[in-house]
Amino acid sequence: MVRLKTENGQFVVDRSEQNIIICIIISFRPVIPVVKLKIRAVGTSAGVILPKEALAHLGVREGDELFLVEGPDGYKVTPYDPNFEKQIESARKGMDTYRNTLRELAK
């Protein structure tokens, strides 16, 4: 007869003649979805074809621009221009600084 019980997070199988200890390791690391892309020749350049699911996830369609951004963990593909955010922040600072002047010019 085989009985299964837990002791200190381990599963122990008891048999009448011997004890067998089975360790079960559970990993809680999230599974990161990976899309394999193949580099293809496009004229004298190279390109990749994105599957429909990736386009839908990025919220883009044919003709839209994507940005390849280098970061500490490698490259990231995004539909958002990181330089645009810097320009908007600069514009906001300028509008805050010259709020009264801009209000007068708008009259």
N, C-alpha and C positions, 0 to 999 in steps of 0.2 A: 504494500500500500504506500502511496506517495502523498504527503501532505505539504501544502505550500503555506508558509507564514512569513511575516516580515520581522526583521530584527535590525534596528539601527539603520533603516533605509535600504537594507539589502533583503533580497528574497532568498529564503533558505528552503531547500527541498529536503525533507526528512525521509529517509528510507530505513528500513529495519536494520540493514547491514552497514550503511554508511551515510554520511551527510555530504551533500553537494551544495556549495554556495555559488549562487548565480548573481553577479552584479549587473544591474541595469543602469546604464548611463543615459540620462535624458538631457538633450541640449535645448536650451531656450533661446538660441540665437535666431533672429528673424530670417526667414528665407527671402533673399533679394531676387526679384524677378530679373532674369537676364535674357536679352534678345540678341541672338547671334546675327551679325551683319556681314555681308561679303562685299569687299571692295571691287568695284567694276570700272572698266574703262569707259569714260564719257568724253568722246572726242580726244583731245590731247591731255585731258585731266583725268582724275579719278573721282568716283562718287560711291555712295551707298544708297540702297533702296530701303526705305523704312516701311514696315508692315502697317496695315490699316489700324491695328490696335495701338501701335506706338503713335501714329499721327493723331488718333482720337485722344489718347492720354495727354499728349502735348497741346492739344487744342489747335492744331494747324492743318492746313490743306495744301494742295499743290500750288506753288507760286509764293507761299509765305516764306519769310526768312527765319532761319535758325542760327543760333550763336553757339560756337564751341568755346566754352570758358574754361581756362586752366585754373585749378584750385589745388589746395594742399593734398587732396585725395586723388588727384588725376583730373581728367577732362570731364566736363558736363555739357550736355546738349540742352539748350533752353530756348524758348521763343522770345525771351525777354532780354533786351539789350542792357547790359550792366552800366554802360556809359550813359544811357538815357536817364537812369535813376540819379546819377551824379549831376546831370544837367538840370533835372527838375529840382533837386535839392538846392542847387546854386540859385535857380530862379526864385524859389520860395524865400531864401535868405534875402535876396535883393528886394523882393516885394515887401517883406517885413521891414527892411531898413528904410525903404522909400515909400511907405504906405501913404503918407500925407501928400507927397508930391504926385503919386499916381492917381490919388483921389481928385486932386485939383486938375490934372490933365484930362481926366475922364469927363469933366463937366462940359 
